[in-house]
Structures are given as C-alpha cells and as structure tokens.
Amino acid sequence: MAVKTEAPAAVAEIRPFTVEVPEAELEALRARIAATRWPEKETVGDQSQGVQLATIQALARYWQKEYDWRGVEARLNALPQFVTEIDGLDIHFIHVRSKHEDALPLIVTHGWPGSIIEQLKIIDPLTNPTAHGASASDAFHLVIPSLPGYGFSGKPTSSGWGPTHIARAWIELMRRLGYPRFVAQGGDWGALITDLIGLEAPPELLGIHTNMPGAVPPDLDKTLLSGGPPPSGLSAEEKHACDQLGFFYQHLAYALEMGTRPQTLTGLADSPVGLASFMLDHDEKSLELISQVFAGQRRGLTRDDVLDNVTLFWLTNTAISAARLYAENKFPFLSAKGVSLPVAVSAFPDELYQCPRSWAEQSYPNLIYYNKHDRGGHFAAWEQPQLLSEDLRAGFRSLR
C-alpha cells in the first residue's frame, strides 16, 4: 500500500497524510478472492457453528465484483489526516476542527475488529451540529486515532504497546495538538483505553464517555467468566446483563486465540476471505446483523460499511499486528476499573451486555449521564451514529 507523508523535521512534528492504494493491489485482492477454496456448508441451520457459508460467499461475490475501495479512500482523503511519532511509533489520526470556536476537543478511540472507518458517520454531526438540528454550543473538535498496529498507524516491533501505553500516548497526542482541556470516548478496545485515560486523570481531562462500560462488579465478572451462575437477588436488568455476559463468555474463542497465539493466525494475512470471516464473527448480534445485510436486508450497516473496514485491514496487512493488542492486554475487559472522573454511559441492547444503571452508578461514582437505548449494538458509532452523537452532546454538556 502506498501512502504519502511529508518527511518529519522533528520527532514531535505532525505530518499530513494521504491514502493512495495502487490499482495493482486492488486487482491482486480481487484475484485472491476469486481463488478462494471453500469449505463445505455448515451442518446446522443457524449460526451456532460460526459464519455461515452463504453469508461469506455473498460477501465474497460482492467484494470481488461490485465493491469499490476508491469510495472510502476518497472519503478519508477529504478529511484532515496526519501522522505523528509518539514513543518511537507513527500514530495516524483524523483531526477535524469545528467551525465553532468554543467547540470541545474530543478524542474517540475504535476497537477490534474495527478501525477509524467506524467513526466516519459521527464526524459531521459532532463537528457541525447546526447542520444536524443541534446547537452550536454542542460542537466538538474531533481527534480519531488509529490504534497502534491498526490501519495506517505504525506496527510495534516489540512488546509494550498495551492499553495503558496507548492511553498515555493519546494524552500526549492531545497535548501535542495544543488542547488545554478535552474529553474522551470509546467502544470495545476504545472503551478500555478511555477508562484508562480516566484512571490516568491528566489535568486536561474533563470526563469520559463509554458505550461499552467497564462496569461489571469484579467478583461477578470472575464468576461469569468461569461459567458459574449469577448470584440471587439481582434485578431484572442485572439478570439480563448476566445472561448476555454468560453467553458471550462462552464464545470468546477469537479473543483467546489472539490473546495467547496471535502469530498462529498467519492465514489471515494470506486469505482475504479468511480474514473477513474471522472479523465478522465478533459477537452474536453483530454477526446476525451483518448476515442479514449480505442477505439483502436494510439494517444499520451496509455491505460497503462492512467491506470498507475489512478492506482496510487487508490493504494495510494489519490482521496480526492488530491481534497482538489482545496479547498485550493485562486488564479484564468489562469489570470496573475505578474511574473517579465524570463519566457518561450509553447502554445499547445488543452490546456484549446492556449495562444496568445500578452497575454504572456503582462503578463510576461520578456518573453524570446514563442513557439506556432500545436499539443498537456493539459498533454504536457505525450502526447508530445519530443516537451516539446525541448522547455525546448531552453527556458532555455539563462539562463545557
């Protein structure tokens, strides 16, 4: 893949960045898709064995014959993109400043199997709120970095780039951009990293927002992770969250493999269809949604949404470098971390678990906003950009 950056004069310099993928790479991708050797059909009538053959074959047909990478490439290049070196590693980020001078700086972090593609739909609603029926006083300056080993950021060549290191790098990035005050948001890995930014509590940080709260009581999290039953005396909301978590913890094979043997997944760097299938099987509800999309139904995502993200992973050859973040992590994903700063929470029903207000209040003692939604899942900015944008405006309003 070809990219263009201006040569740095100093380590701390921020260099403009442009994506330019040679047509030969796209032709090679299509040829690899056409040459896929397919397995036999699953022996069950549902998704209990993983991504169904009909779904991945429909994805492959569209990817090979109709999908156009140039569309998302143009969207990315229409945005201000940059690279800066932090702790010896190039960090790529989108930086869109609002026309409203009193806008609040916000750093938004993606997760796996996501990328900066996830956040493209919330950029204009947050930076240009008056065009979306909201007030200029709710505007944000947006910073959207690519995680180390993901997308256009550099790939760590040694261990040490875990969530804590990333959280500290994001604080340095916001300082380097000259922001004396900011807020942070994230989902998936971005939620954990945002929690850790909150734990670092730099003086510039006003508060955080999460759509995958680290709010499960630690003892309960350990019980559910080990397959044990939840305790008695739970509310209906808490019992439902436990049921969701119990199911998810039984289907963590992808995270266990990446967390223990990421290099073994070399096949993901060799087969685009293998990569796509692995990335689709993140959680039950997301896979169900994406399967319906490739069956011709209109849902929160489109076929291009899905393939923009998968193609970014393929063209940057980041399947393995991204997987290593699981091996670097030493934190439980979903239990409370001890954040004492102001926190806003969005609870979506098809997330890995829909966080009950009681857990959010217990885990975030300075909870300033909580909204329980009736639709939306794990990739909130991607699936429900309007709802998430509204939550970010409302959640941070008291901190301006």
N, C-alpha and C positions, 0 to 999 in steps of 0.2 A: 504494500500500500504506500502511496506517495502522499506526503503532507508537506506543507510549506510553513516554516517558521523563520523569523529573522534571527540571525546569529546573535547570541547574547554578548553584551559588553561586560556584564557582571552577573554573578550568581543570582542576585535578587531581582534582576530585570524581568519585566513582564513582556513577553513577545507575542505579537499577533500570530494567529494560527488559521490555516485554511485546509480543508479536506479536498484532496484530488486523487480519486481512485482510477488507475489506468484501466481502460476498457478491457485489456487483456486479462486482468484479474477477474472481472465480471464474467467474461467468456469462460475462463477456467472454472469458475464456480458453477456455471450452468452445465458445463461438461461433467463435472463431478456429480451433480445432482442426477443427470441423465444416466450415469453409470452405476447408480445405487444398486446394490444387491439386497433384495428384500427378504425378510423372514416370512414364515407362514402367518396366517391370521391367528389372532388370539383364540383361545379355546373357551372363552366365556363371552357372554353377551353384554358386558358392561366394561367399565374402566378399571376393574379391580386388578388386572394384570399390567396396567400402565397405559401408555398412549396407544390407542387402537390403530390398527393398520390402516383403516380407511381414513382416519384423521391425518396421519403423517403422509400418506400418499397424496391426499388432496393438497396438503401444504406443498409437497414437492412439485406437483404439477403446476401450481400457481407460481411457485418460486422460479422454476425453470423457464416457463413460457410467457408469463404475464408481468411478474413483478419488476419494478424499475427502481433501482437504488438511487438513481440520479435525483428523484424527487426529494428524498430525505437529505441527500447531500446538499441540494440547493437550499433547503430549509436551514440546515446547520450553518452553511456559509453566509446566509442572510443575517445571522446573529453575530455579535461580537464574541469571538473566541480567542483564547490566549493560552500560553504555556508559561509556567514559571518554575524554577528549580527550588525545591524545598528538601533539605537534608539529603542532597545528592540525587534526588529523583525529580524528573519532569512531571509536573501536575498540570493537566489540561482542565480548563474550565470555561464555561459560558458566563459572561458578565454583562447583564443588561441593566442599565440605569434608567430609572423612570424619568419622565419629563417633569414630574412633580418634585420640586427641590426638597420638600420635607419628607420624602419617602424614607421608609425604614429599611435599612440593609438586612437582607435575609439570605442565609446560606442553606441550600437544600441538597440533601445527600440521598443518592439512589441506593439500591441493594442488588442482590443476585436473585434471579437471572436478569436483572435489569441493567440500566445504563442511563446516560443523560437523555436518551430517547423518551424515557418515562415522563420527564418533566416539561417537554416542549409545549404541551397543551396548557400549562398554567402560567407560562411566561407573560403573555399579553394580558390575561385577566389580572395578574398581580402588579405588573409594572404600569399598566394603562387602565386602571379600574373604571374611569369615567366612560370608557367605550363599552363597558360591560354592565352598566347600570349601577355602579358603586361610586363611592365618594372619593375625591382626590386625596382626602385625608387618610385613606386606607392604602395608599400606594406603597410599593416596595421597590428597592433596588435589589436585583436578584443575582446571586452567585451560585452557579451549579457546577461543581467539580466532578470529574471522572475519578472514581476510586483508583488507587494505585493498582496496576495490573489489569485495569479495565479500560476499554475504549482507547482513547488517544493519550492517556497518561502513561508514564513510563512503567516498565515491569521491574519490580525489585529483583535484584540478583543475589540477595542474601536474605536470611530471615530477619524479622524485626518490625515489619510493617503491619502490625496488628491494629485493632480498633483504637487503642489508646494513642498509638503513634499517629494514626490518621486524625484523630480528634485534635491533637496538638498541632498538626500540620494545618488543619482548617482554621484554627485560631490564628496561626501565623499568616495564613493567606488573607484573612480579613484585615489583619493589621497592615499587611503589605499593601492592600488596596486602599488604605487610609481611612478605614471606618472606625471612629471612636466609640461606636455603640452598634450592636447588631443583635439579631435573633437567629435561631437555627431550627431546622425542620428535617425530618427524615422518616422513612419507612424501611422495613427489612434491615439490612446492614446499616442503612442510614438512620434508623431508629436507635440502634445500639450506639452508633457513633455520636449521635446527637445527645443521647443520655450521658455519654462520657464527656462531651463538651460541657454539659451541665455540671458534671462532677468536678471538672477542672475549674469551673466557675471563674473564668477570667473577668476582670473588672468591666470589660466592654460588653459582656453578655447580659442582655436584659431578661431573656427567658427562652424556652424551647417549646416546640410543638411536635407531637408524635402521632402517627396513625398506626403504629404497631407498638403499643405501650409496653414498657418493661415493668409490668405491674402485678404479675402473678406472685402471691405470697411465696417466699423461697422454699419453705418446708412443703407446701402443697405442690410446687413445681417439681421438687425432687420425687415426691410420691407419684405424680402423674407420669413423669419421665421414666420411672422404673416399672410402670404398668400397674401400680397399686390403685385401689379405689379411693375416690374422694371422701373426705370426712362427712359426717352427718351435720345437719344444722345449716346447710348452705341455702341461700335464697335461690329462687328460680333462675335469676340471671347468672348467679355464680355456678349453679349446677350445669346450666347450658354451656358456659365457658369451659368448665371442666370436661364436659363431653367432647367439645371441639378439640381441646388440647389432647385428651386421651387418644382420639383418633389420629391427630397429626403426629403425635409422638410414636405411633406405630408405623408411620410411613415416612421415616426420616432417612431412608437408605441413601439418597443423593447427598445429604449433608454429612452423613457418616463417612461415605467414600471420600468426599472432598476434604473432610477434616482429618482423615488418617492416611489416605493414599492418593493424594491429588495427581501425582505423576503417572499413576497407573491409568489415568483417563486419557492417555495419549491419543486414542482413537477419535476423541472429539476434535482434535486438531487435524485429522485426516479425512473425516467424513462430514460434510455439511448437514446431511440428513440425520446422521447420528447425533450431531451437536444440537440440532433443532429438537429432536425427540427428547433428549436429556433435559433441555431447557424448558420444554413445555410441561414436564412432569414435576412441577414445584409443589403444588397443593391441589387438593381435590376440586375445589370450587373454581380456581383459575383454569385448570385443565378442562373442566366441564364447559366453561365459557368459551375458551379458545376452540374446543372441538365443535361447538355449535357455530362459531364464526366460520370455520372452514367447511361446515355443512351447509352454508348459505344463509344462516340466520343473522339478523342485525342485533348486535349486542354492544356492550360498552367499548369493545375494541374492534378494529377492522383487520382484515388479512394483512394489509400493509403495515399497520401498527406492529403486529407480531413479527413480521419479517424484517422491518426496519431494524429492530433490536437484534434479532438473530444474525442478520447480515453484518451488523456492526461487529459482533463477536467474531464472525468468520473472517472478515477482511482484516481485522487487527490481530488475528490469531491469539486471542486472549482467553480461550477456554481454560487452559491450565493455569495461567498466571492469575486469573480471577478466582479459580478454585482454591488456590493456596491461602486465600484470606480465611477460609474455614480452618485450615491447619494452624494459622497464626492466632486464632481467637482463643482466649482463656476464660471468657465470660459466659454465663448462661444467657441464652437469647432473650427470654421473656420474663425473668423474675426481676424484682425491684432492685435498683442499683443505689438508691439513697440520694437522689437528686433533691436538693432543697430550694433551688431557684424556682421562679414562677414557671408553671408547666400548663400547656393546653393539650387536650386529648381529643382525638376523633376516633370513635368506635364504630367500625364498619361490620356489618353482619357476616360477610363472607371472608373476613380476615382469618388468620390462623385461629384466633379466638376473639370474640367480641367482648372487649374489656368492660366489666361491670363498673358502675360509678364507685361502688364501695371499694373495689380494689384500687382504682385510680386515686381516690382520696387517701387511702392508706399508704400507697407507695409514693405519691407525690404530695407531701404535706402542704405545699404551696400551689395547689391546683387552682388555676384561675379560670379555666374553661373546660367544659366537657360536653360533647355532643354525640348522642347515640343515633346512628343513621339506620334507615330501613332498607338501604341498598348500597352496593359497593363491596369491593373485596380487597385483596392484598395489594394490588397496584393502584392505589387510590388516585394519584395524580394522572395516571394513564386512563383509568376506567371512568372516574367521576371527577373530572377536573373542575367543574363548576362547584360541586359540593366541597371539595377540598379548598378551593380558592376562597369560598365564603367562610369556611372555618378558620383559615389563616387570617383573614381580615378581622373577624370577630374575636378570635382567640388572642391576638396580639394588640387589640385596640387599646386596652388599658395600660399598655407599656409604652405607648408613644409619648 
